[in-house]
Amino acid sequence: DTAVSQTPKYLVTQMGNDKSIKCEQNLGHDTMYWYKQDSKKFLKIMFSYNNKELIINETVPNRFSPKSPDKAHLNLHINSLELGDSAVYFCASSYRTGGPGYGYTFGSGTRLTVV
Amino acid sequence: ELKVEQNPLFLSMQEGKNYTIYCNYSTTSDRLYWYRQDPGKSLESLFVLLSNGAVKQEGRLMASLDTKARLSTLHITAAVHDLSATYFCAVDKVAGNMLTFGGGTRLMVKP
């Protein structure tokens, strides 16, 4: 009965490969996010979608392409993986302004290791 | 650009002692959040502070917010080993927009 679920939990892949991470939330939230946590534990927003519409796109290489088929799902596809992409990627969800609740709920994270 | 700074970044303390983690942010924001992260785990929400002067307590942790000073504190009372974790503060400039995180405070509580 996980609120925000990500798959896979671990991903080890070679440089140059293409990989995807999937995220689903069952909280009824209308906004979903991808955050990257680097080796120093620093967390930075990458993308945000509100009701399938991209609303935040930080300075992320265009090798990263998010897709939201509906407001409960947000996927992240990464092309031509590089060593520097190794990190933990967290999906999160929330209500946009004026929603019935507040707060952000995070998934368990996907640890990506590029070798 | 909204910036969030935490200090200290690393804190080693003995059980039974008190300490405070500080979180400064650079521009007016709607809400201040505190999260806990255990190694290899997700972020667990601890507190959401909504207004100036807000104070919330849960067990040995107490968080407060001073919006005029753009400062939040997380006070630890009589620390125990189970509190060892990394603590993050985060701010959303517009409620529900996105979170900007501080650098985290790694807390180690020694017996």
Contacts between the chains, C-beta under 8 A, distances in Angstrom:
chain1	res1	chain2	res2	distance
A	31	B	96	6.3
A	33	B	98	6.4
A	33	B	99	7.9
A	35	B	99	7.9
A	40	B	103	7.8
A	41	B	37	7.7
A	41	B	86	6.0
A	41	B	103	7.6
A	41	B	104	4.9
A	41	B	106	7.6
A	42	B	101	7.3
A	42	B	103	5.9
A	42	B	104	7.2
A	43	B	88	6.9
A	43	B	90	7.8
A	43	B	99	8.0
A	43	B	101	4.2
A	43	B	104	7.8
A	44	B	101	7.5
A	45	B	98	5.0
A	45	B	99	7.1
A	45	B	100	7.3
A	48	B	97	7.8
A	48	B	98	5.4
A	56	B	97	7.8
A	56	B	98	5.6
A	90	B	42	7.0
A	90	B	43	7.1
A	92	B	99	7.7
A	94	B	96	5.2
A	95	B	96	5.4
A	96	B	96	4.4
A	96	B	97	7.5
A	97	B	94	6.2
A	97	B	95	5.1
A	97	B	96	4.9
A	97	B	97	7.2
A	98	B	96	7.8
A	99	B	96	6.1
A	102	B	31	6.9
A	102	B	48	6.3
A	102	B	50	7.9
A	102	B	95	6.5
A	102	B	96	7.0
A	103	B	33	7.4
A	103	B	45	5.9
A	103	B	48	5.6
A	104	B	33	7.2
A	104	B	45	7.5
A	104	B	99	5.8
A	105	B	45	7.6
A	106	B	35	8.0
A	106	B	42	4.9
A	106	B	43	4.4
A	107	B	42	6.5
A	108	B	41	7.3
A	108	B	42	4.7
A	109	B	41	7.8
A	109	B	42	5.7
A	111	B	40	7.9
